[in-house]
């Protein structure tokens, strides 16, 4: 019986790790990207990514162009999206943010912690 309870607790913990939530700490950079796309904020967009992704590109005009590209791609995949349409989970084994759109898993993206802030670690 004790083994059964331990196994049940393990399963519940694993399932809870993938529960859809409005906000988790790891979702902050993705939420910032959504805000940057809708409000046209190149600095916020750039600062949502890890130093590895930024790779020394500090010119905000480049990041403004990337916002335009992002809006086109995002608009095709998620037409008429609203930030409230997204929910999040986190796969700690792969350090991936799980992004749900209107209840369905849309994609996963690598995130890392730089200092105390979470950052997207993929382009």
PyMOL commands that set and color helices and strands:
alter all, ss='L'
color gray80, all
select helices_A, chain A and resi 2-17+25-39+42-46+51-54+60-77+83-85
alter helices_A, ss='H'
color red, helices_A
select strands_A, chain A and resi 86-91+96-101+104-114+117-120
alter strands_A, ss='S'
color yellow, strands_A
deselect
rebuild
show_as cartoon
